[in-house]
Amino acid sequence: MQNPLNFHSLRSLFTPQEVTYSSEVVPVTVNGDDSNDLTAVMPIDQVVHAIDNAYYSDRPIYITVSRRNANLYTKDIFFGFFRTPYRKGQAIAFHDVDQDITRLFDVNDILATRLPE
């Protein structure tokens, strides 16, 4: 059996290439720069409207949530159903279908929502 960390076996993985330098600036376009609804922060009234719409129509929805784990703040994306409508001052029950668990969120922790296409 050949040792994969052998110098000659590693060197055979790489092929040498000619590097040319030019003084002209070549513009590069990136195709993956489409805007994503889940990366932006939505106004609270739009979040509340999306929560109620998803609850009363019983449709699954993607949500972006800001959570605090110990001393770190994380931004997580969940997919599931709302189990309670929005009521001022109460937590919102959200059933995460990926992990089959119901989570409680404050409406201020929900940053963005998006319906699946």
Buried (B, 14 or more C-beta within 10 A) or exposed (E): EEEEEEEEEEEEEEEEEEEEEEEEEEEEEEEEEEEEEBEEEBEEEEBBBBBEBBBEEEEEBBBBBBEEEEEEEEEEBBBBBBEBBBEEEEEBBBBBEEEEEEBEBEBEBBBBBBEEE
